[in-house]
Structures are given as C-alpha cells and as structure tokens.
Amino acid sequence: MIWNILKSYDINPDSYEIIYITDNGSNLISALNGEAHIRCICHCINLVVSQSIEACPSIDLIVAQCRDLVCHFKRCELQSKLSSTLKQDICTRWNSTYDTIWSIYLNYDDVQEILLNRNEEKYLCGIDRYLIKDITDLLSVFKICSEKLSADDNPTLHAVLPWFVKLKKTCEPRSTDKLYVIQLKKALLEKLDEKIWITDIHYIATFLHPETKSLPTLSHSERNKVVQSVKKMLKTVGLDENSADTIIVTDNDKIKRRRNKRAKRADITVDDVLKEFASNDNSLTDSDNDVYDEVLEYMKSKVIYEKGEDVLSWWKKYSCIYGKLSSLALALLSIPASSATSERVFSETGRILESRRQQLAPDSLDSLVFLRNFK
C-alpha cells in the first residue's frame, strides 16, 4: 500500500533513497521492515513521560486527581472565574499531562478559593501545590525538548542525540530530591533507554553539525564507527565518486538523487543543548590514515559557527571546501526529527472537513489544506 501511494505521486521507491519517519506503531514498523526509517522522537518522548507516570502509583494518582479537577471545572463552567483556563489532559495530544498540572499550579490559589466557596474542597485535597511544582519542574525539560524537536522551520535531526543526553542528565537523582521525584526520575531513565531509538542516522546528523562533530559523549571506537557510517552513506548515495549528483530532501521526508538539478517558563534553546553536549570535547586524533580525506579534514578543522546560525546556511557557505560532505549534510539535516508536521496537518484537516463541510470536493480540500499550511 505504501508503494502504491508513493507511485501515485510519481515516486518510484526503486529509484530513490527514501528515509521514512514513523511513530512506534507495530503495523508501521512491520510494514517498513528492512527499509531505512526513524521513529518520531516526539512520539517517543510522549511515551516516555506517560509510561513513567503510570509506573509511579503516587504520581499517577495525583495526575488522575488533576484530570478530575479540570473536568469538574469544565462541567460546572467555572473556567471563566480563572485568570487562565485549566488545560484538559488528552491522551493523543503531546505534553498535555504537563499542561494540565502546570495550569493547576498557576491557578492554585484561585481554584482553592472557588472550591472553598462551593464546599468542594475534596477536588483539591489530594493535590499538593509543592508536589505538582516539583513534577512540572522535572517534566518541563521534556516539554521543551518535544517542542524544539517538533519544529518545522529549522533543522532538528542533529539535535536528537544532544537532547537525549540532556534528558538523561536531567533525570540523574540529586541529594535534595524528594522521594517521589527520585521515583519518577528512575522511571524516566528506564523508559528513555527503552523508548528512544537512536540510529546511525541520528549519530551522523549530530556529526554533521559543526558544533557537535566531535561527538564527545562517545568512546573513541564509537566515534570511529560513526565516521565509517558517514563514509558508507557517502558511497550509498554516490558522493564518494566524481559524480554530479545532488541530494534533495522533499517535504515527504525522502532523500532523492538527481543529476545536474503560554505561561512562560525558562526556555532551553537548541544552542544551549548543543553547547552542553559539546562541552566534554575530547579532540579527535588522526588515528586512522584510511579515513576518507574530506571527512578527516572536517573532523580536524577548527570551524567557526556563530550562535543561532542556521546549519544549512553554514554548509552552503562551506560547500566549496567540503563539497561532498556538504551535499550529504544538506540532505540529511533536512530530514525532520519528528512527524509533528504531519500530525498538525492531520488535525487541521479534521477541522476543515467537519460535519458542516461534508460535501467538499477532494481537490478543494487539498487546496484548503495547502493554503492553511503554506509558509
């Protein structure tokens, strides 16, 4: 079925190097068995958080009470009495559990006063203000990570590995942590290793960002393995030969060969995460004389990369020095880390094709979806 859909858009799977992005659904994983694909990082992060909460009965109970409180306020039409609304936890919406708990924390005093006036304190008795603050402080890093990696207007694939390291560091227990925070951190660490799939593509993408090319968290042998993977990928797409091919990544997350053609919290920027990842830089040494020359020169060079600079623009600027690596980088770094854009389009299409618009012609629907998402 996948091949038939591709062919309906004049895409021949046998003529392209295609990398698919999927969620963790067993049907998709089975359908793409043997094909190059990566799993949507945001979907994985959502699974990490939701399953970690379920693994901690005391935290899970508090979250359930938060859901009941929000439902009560919506059912009794009490939202208008608050300075900001309470957010409902929806299982299909990423980060919504965090949004629910955080919205209650922000409105805690007002919620408490309203419930006292209605003799309904029972809805808040199990929700401790300081406890939910500790939970949101921990989960806020996961929310920021998910939002940064779901961006569709800048490269994200290279940041998956640094963010993965950042999340694991965030979950390391501290002497000042309360017991329930330690339990949640332990569950999060276990689920991070279980649910986050870091592939060769992620390692190569991180290597192809000039600020993290040293891969400091890896051992020497692991870094050499990444270098070999880069060489292999260059051969796969024909860039190790004197060819005029270029690689183009399209909106549908495929690599193609062509010949001659809210309440604000402290933010964590991608630049911050990349710098933290690169802070343990153990300079690479020339221990392998057989390493592909252009790759070796890139590894050894002291590159200048300004904070906030677009990595695709950087590679275009240095394409005269790293011609083959530049072509690979421009293709690989154009692959999104998540399927968030597709999820957003799917949701927006549902709002367009509602009960009052059932008679829309397919072409009209396509045009409306295109216009809604045109940038």
C-alpha positions in Angstrom: 0.0 0.0 0.0 2.8 2.4 0.9 4.4 1.8 -2.5 1.1 2.4 -4.3 0.7 5.8 -2.5 4.3 6.8 -3.5 3.7 5.8 -7.1 0.5 7.8 -7.2 2.8 10.9 -6.7 5.2 9.6 -9.4 7.7 8.5 -6.8 9.3 5.2 -7.7 10.7 3.6 -4.5 13.3 1.7 -6.5 14.8 5.0 -7.9 15.1 6.9 -4.6 16.9 6.7 -1.3 13.9 7.1 1.0 14.0 7.5 4.8 10.7 7.1 6.5 9.5 8.7 9.7 7.0 6.7 11.7 5.6 6.5 15.2 6.0 3.4 17.3 3.0 1.6 15.9 3.8 -2.1 15.3 1.9 -2.0 12.0 4.2 0.7 10.5 7.4 -0.9 11.9 6.4 -4.2 10.4 5.4 -2.6 7.1 8.8 -0.9 6.8 10.9 -3.8 7.9 14.1 -3.7 6.0 13.6 0.0 4.9 15.5 2.9 6.3 13.3 4.6 8.8 13.5 6.6 12.1 10.9 6.8 14.8 9.2 10.2 15.6 11.2 11.5 18.5 8.3 13.5 19.9 6.0 10.4 19.9 8.8 8.5 21.8 9.2 11.3 24.4 5.4 11.3 25.0 5.5 7.6 25.6 8.4 8.0 28.0 6.5 10.6 30.1 3.1 8.8 30.1 4.5 5.4 30.9 6.9 6.7 33.5 3.9 8.4 35.3 2.0 5.1 35.1 4.9 3.3 36.7 4.8 5.6 39.8 1.5 4.9 41.5 1.7 8.0 43.8 2.4 10.3 40.8 -0.3 8.6 38.7 -2.9 9.1 41.4 -2.1 12.9 41.6 -2.3 13.2 37.8 -5.7 11.4 37.9 -6.9 13.9 40.5 -5.7 16.8 38.4 -7.7 15.4 35.5 -10.8 15.1 37.7 -10.4 18.7 38.9 -10.2 20.0 35.4 -13.2 18.0 34.3 -15.1 19.4 37.3 -14.3 23.0 36.4 -15.3 22.5 32.8 -18.5 20.7 33.7 -19.6 23.4 36.2 -18.5 26.2 33.8 -16.0 27.6 36.4 -13.2 28.3 33.9 -14.4 31.9 33.4 -13.6 32.7 37.0 -9.9 32.0 36.5 -7.2 34.3 35.1 -6.1 31.5 32.8 -8.0 28.3 32.0 -7.2 24.8 33.3 -6.0 22.6 30.5 -7.5 19.2 29.9 -5.3 16.1 29.6 -5.9 14.5 26.2 -4.0 11.2 25.6 -3.5 12.0 21.9 -2.1 15.4 22.5 1.7 15.6 23.3 2.7 17.3 26.5 -1.0 17.7 27.6 -0.3 16.0 31.0 2.3 18.6 31.8 0.0 21.4 30.6 -2.8 20.1 32.9 -0.6 20.0 36.0 1.1 23.3 35.2 -2.2 25.1 34.6 -3.5 23.9 38.1 -0.3 25.2 39.7 -0.6 28.6 38.1 -4.2 28.9 39.2 -3.9 27.1 42.6 -5.0 30.0 44.8 -8.0 30.9 42.7 -9.0 27.2 42.3 -8.7 26.8 46.1 -10.9 29.9 46.8 -13.6 28.8 44.3 -13.8 25.3 45.7 -13.9 26.6 49.3 -16.9 28.9 48.4 -18.7 25.9 46.9 -17.8 23.5 49.7 -16.0 21.3 47.2 -12.5 21.2 48.7 -12.4 17.4 48.1 -11.4 18.1 44.5 -8.2 19.7 45.7 -7.4 17.7 48.9 -5.0 15.3 47.2 -3.2 17.8 45.0 -0.3 19.4 46.9 0.9 22.7 45.5 4.6 22.0 46.1 4.4 18.4 44.9 2.9 19.4 41.5 5.5 22.2 41.2 8.3 19.6 41.6 6.7 17.4 39.0 6.4 20.2 36.5 9.9 21.3 37.1 11.1 17.9 36.0 8.7 17.4 33.1 9.2 20.9 31.8 12.5 19.8 30.2 10.7 17.0 28.3 8.1 19.5 27.1 10.7 22.0 25.9 12.6 19.1 24.2 9.5 18.0 22.4 8.6 21.5 21.2 12.1 22.2 19.9 12.3 18.8 18.1 8.9 19.2 16.6 9.8 22.5 14.8 9.2 22.5 11.1 11.0 25.7 10.1 14.6 24.7 11.0 16.7 21.5 11.1 16.1 19.2 14.1 17.6 15.8 13.4 21.1 16.7 14.6 19.7 17.8 18.0 18.1 14.4 18.9 21.3 12.9 20.4 22.2 16.0 22.4 18.7 16.3 23.7 18.7 12.6 24.6 21.9 13.2 26.7 20.3 16.3 28.2 17.2 14.4 29.3 19.2 11.6 30.9 21.3 14.2 32.8 18.1 15.9 34.0 16.9 12.6 35.4 20.0 11.9 37.5 19.0 11.9 41.1 20.2 14.6 43.5 20.6 14.6 47.2 18.0 17.3 47.6 15.3 15.4 45.6 12.2 14.2 47.4 11.3 10.5 47.3 8.5 10.8 44.7 10.8 12.8 42.4 13.6 10.2 42.7 11.0 7.5 41.8 9.8 9.5 38.8 13.4 10.1 37.6 14.2 6.4 37.9 11.2 5.5 35.8 12.0 8.2 33.2 15.6 6.9 32.9 14.4 3.4 32.3 11.8 4.5 29.7 14.3 6.8 27.9 16.5 3.8 27.3 13.6 1.6 26.3 11.6 4.0 24.1 14.1 6.3 22.5 15.7 4.8 19.4 19.0 6.5 18.4 20.0 5.2 15.0 23.1 5.7 12.8 21.2 8.5 11.0 21.0 10.4 14.3 24.7 10.0 15.0 25.6 11.0 11.5 23.3 14.1 11.7 25.0 15.1 15.0 28.4 14.6 13.4 27.4 16.8 10.5 26.6 19.8 12.8 29.9 21.7 13.2 29.4 22.4 16.9 28.9 18.7 17.8 31.1 17.0 15.3 33.5 15.7 18.0 30.7 13.5 19.5 32.2 14.0 23.0 29.9 11.6 24.8 31.1 8.6 22.6 34.1 6.5 23.1 36.9 6.6 20.5 35.8 3.3 18.9 32.2 4.6 18.8 33.3 7.8 17.1 35.2 5.8 14.5 32.1 3.7 13.9 30.2 6.9 13.1 32.9 8.0 10.7 32.7 4.7 8.9 28.9 5.1 8.7 29.4 8.6 7.1 31.8 7.0 4.6 29.3 4.2 3.9 26.4 6.7 3.4 28.6 8.8 1.0 29.1 5.6 -1.0 25.4 4.7 -0.9 24.3 8.0 -2.4 27.3 8.1 -4.8 29.1 11.0 -3.3 32.4 9.3 -3.0 32.7 9.3 -6.8 33.3 12.1 -9.2 29.6 12.4 -10.0 27.5 15.5 -10.5 24.6 14.1 -8.4 23.0 16.2 -5.7 20.7 15.0 -2.9 17.4 16.7 -2.3 15.1 16.1 0.7 11.5 16.8 -0.1 8.5 17.6 2.2 7.6 13.9 2.4 10.9 13.1 4.2 12.6 11.3 1.3 16.2 11.6 0.1 16.3 11.9 -3.7 19.2 11.7 -6.2 19.1 14.0 -9.2 21.6 14.5 -11.9 22.6 18.1 -12.7 19.4 19.8 -11.0 1.6 30.3 27.0 2.6 30.8 30.8 6.2 31.3 30.2 8.9 29.2 31.8 12.6 29.5 31.5 13.4 28.3 28.0 16.2 25.9 26.9 17.4 26.7 23.4 18.8 24.2 21.0 22.1 26.2 21.0 22.3 25.7 24.8 21.8 21.9 24.4 24.4 21.6 21.6 27.0 23.6 23.6 26.3 21.4 26.7 26.7 18.3 24.6 30.0 19.6 23.1 31.4 20.8 26.5 33.2 17.5 27.1 35.0 17.7 23.8 38.0 15.3 23.7 39.6 16.4 20.5 39.6 13.8 17.8 43.0 12.5 16.8 44.2 11.2 13.4 44.4 7.6 14.3 43.1 6.2 11.1 45.0 7.1 7.9 42.4 5.4 5.8 39.6 7.8 6.8 38.0 9.5 3.8 40.0 12.7 3.3 37.2 15.2 3.3 35.7 13.7 6.4 39.1 13.8 8.1 39.6 17.4 7.2 36.2 18.3 8.6 37.0 16.4 11.8 40.3 18.1 12.3 39.3 21.7 11.3 38.6 24.4 13.9 35.3 25.6 12.4 33.7 28.9 13.2 30.0 28.5 14.0 28.1 31.5 15.3 25.4 31.1 17.9 22.0 31.0 16.2 23.5 30.4 12.8 21.4 28.1 10.5 23.3 24.9 10.0 22.1 24.5 6.4 23.4 28.0 5.6 26.7 27.1 7.2 27.1 24.0 4.9 26.2 26.1 1.9 28.8 28.6 2.9 31.5 25.9 3.2 30.4 23.8 0.3 33.5 24.9 -1.7 35.7 23.2 1.0 33.5 20.2 1.8 31.7 19.6 -1.5 30.7 16.0 -0.9 30.0 16.3 2.8 28.0 19.5 2.2 25.7 17.6 -0.2 25.2 14.9 2.3 24.6 17.3 5.2 22.1 19.4 3.3 20.1 16.3 2.5 20.3 14.6 5.9 19.8 17.7 8.0 16.7 18.5 6.1 15.0 15.4 7.5 12.8 16.3 10.4 13.3 14.5 13.8 9.5 14.0 14.2 6.3 13.6 12.3 4.8 16.6 14.1 4.1 18.5 10.9 2.1 15.6 9.5 0.2 15.3 12.8 -0.6 19.0 12.7 -1.8 18.8 9.1 -3.9 15.8 10.0 -5.6 17.7 12.9 -6.1 20.8 10.8 -7.7 18.7 8.0 -10.1 17.3 10.6 -11.2 20.9 11.5 -11.7 21.8 7.8 -13.6 18.6 6.9 -16.2 18.8 9.7 -19.9 17.9 9.7 -20.9 21.2 8.0 -18.4 20.7 5.2 -19.0 17.1 4.2 -19.6 18.0 0.5 -16.2 19.4 -0.1 -14.6 18.0 -3.3 -11.3 16.2 -2.7 -9.4 18.8 -4.8 -11.0 21.7 -2.8 -10.0 20.0 0.4 -6.4 19.6 -0.8 -6.2 23.2 -1.8 -7.6 24.4 1.6 -5.1 22.2 3.5 -2.3 23.5 1.3 -3.2 27.2 1.9 -3.7 26.6 5.6 -0.1 25.2 5.9 1.6 27.4 3.3 4.6 29.3 4.7 
